[in-house]
Amino acid sequence: MTILLIPFILSKSILGPTARQGDTWMTKTLRYILVGTGGWGATWCDRFLPRLAEMNKAVPVAAVDKDPRALENARTHLGLAAEKCYTDMDRAFADNRADFAIVVVPPDHHEEVVDAALAHDLDILSEKPIADTMEASIRILDKVRSAGKKMAVNMTHRFDQDKQTLETRIKSGDYGRLNYLIYRFTHNCRKYGEMGGFRHDMPDPLLIDAAVHHFEVLRSLSGGDGQTIYAVTWNPPWGEYAGDTTGLVTLQMTNGVRCFYEGAEANASSLNGWAQDYIRAECENGTLELNQRELRLWRGGAWEKPLAQDLRLLERKVWMGAWVAEMFCDWLLGGEPPPTRVEDNIQCSALVFAAIESARTGRPVDVQEFLQKGRALPT
């Protein structure tokens, strides 16, 4: 099989933590407070944040978690002293000067952490989604804007190696115009606790916790925002969840690209589970197929068996949350805004909550109209 190499174009925001003063690029080390060090917060401590210190982009000054045992992650991986690890969030913010806060708590607690951060004049890097409801997401957006602060959302999977390679291929123009996208996420986490306890208790775990990533990937691949969405969701009898774990979604983007999404968290097998996505991009002059981190280009005539070419994935030092954290720091230091700043990511929230609205009403939802209605409501 033929291996094709493609360049990875680096933007200024990726190259380093720089803030411009006159004609000189100055370097500054930022300070942050991490709220949430257990569960996914442990991954932030272990995989995402140490590189910021290695690059002199940002260092921790405090960490917060209600479970004192979870704070061991901050001590072990971030080198924080015991006295800088708190179970009281308000005290952590009051005792420590910082430039930004990192929010890694369940979505229904995002707003209270954002409020605390803004009260102490901090910028914010938050886990997805912005909040657990459309109303709370809009409130957070309005609060951040009113305070004149910066906020970005960590969309880990959009910035994974395989999805970034696929996006680069689609947008290269080498395969003509994009027609439609197929996305499959099928996982076997049916038993209580296998997706983390709080996810099993959520009202809409598939859409709020999983599809939020996948819808953001569809936005980035298609180059458009959501226009019309129709969703059918349910939970099979064997899924130990409070809400719907399975869904089929049809979506049309504002630029006319169609998307079809299959999501399931309680299947019999993890055919395309977390980070093992199946995405097919049907382009004018080629089919791009991503399956379990392998990317292929398919081409063939009317009655010919299609031929495949393996496409090598892009290379860079870090991906996912570590890369998002770097881009966020560069933004605070005068660089370009990251693609997931809250003003843009509100479109991802609109997709998620419009899909929930569609599933509950059994009708298609105009995503942009849904978003504008939410903005018009008192916050």
FENTA-V250896 format. One line per field, one symbol per residue. phi: phi as a letter, one per 40 degrees, with the letter a starting at -180 (. if undefined). psi: psi as a letter, one per 30 degrees, with the letter a starting at -180 (. if undefined). burial: # if it has 16 or more other ideal C-beta (glycine too) atoms within 10 Angstrom, else .. Layout:
BEGIN
phi=???
psi=???
burial=???
END
This chain:
BEGIN
phi=.cbbbbcbcccdcccicbbcbgbbcbbbccbbbcbhbbfccccdccbccdcccccfcabcbabbaccdcccccccccbgccdcbbbbbcccccccbcacabbbbbddcbdcccddccccbgbcabbcccdacbcccccdcdccccccgbbabbccdcdbcdcccccccccccgcbgcccabbbbbbbbbccdgcbgdccccccbcccccbcdccccccccccgbccbbbbbbbabcdcccbcbcbbabbbabcccgccbbbbbabbccaccbcdgbdbbbbcbdbibbbbafgbbbbbaacdbcccbbbcbcccbacbbfcccdccccccccchcccccbdccccdcccccccccccccccgbcbccccdcccccccdb
psi=kkkkkkljkklefffljkkkjbgkjkkkklklkkjjglbfeeeeeeeefeeeeeggeklkflkkkfjfefffeeeeffgklefgkkfjeeeeeefkklelkkjilkefgeeeeeeeeefghklkjkllleafleeeeeeeeeeeeefglkklkjiefegleeeeeeeeeeffffgakkdlkkkkjklihfkkffgkefeffleieeeeeefeeeeeeeeeefgllkekkkkkllklffjilfakfklkkkkklfgfkkkkkkkkfhlflieiakghlkkkjjleglkkjkjhgkkkkkklaegkkkkkkkkkllklelabeeeeeeeeeeefggakklfglefeffeeeeeefeeeeeeefgllkjeeeeeeeeffkk.
burial=............##.###.........#.################..#####..#.##########...######.##.#...###..#..##..#.##########.###.##.###...#############.######.##..#.######################....#..#.##.#####.##....##..##.#.###################.########.#.#...###.#####.#.####..###.#######...###..########..######...###.............#.##...##################.######.################....##.##.##..#.....
END
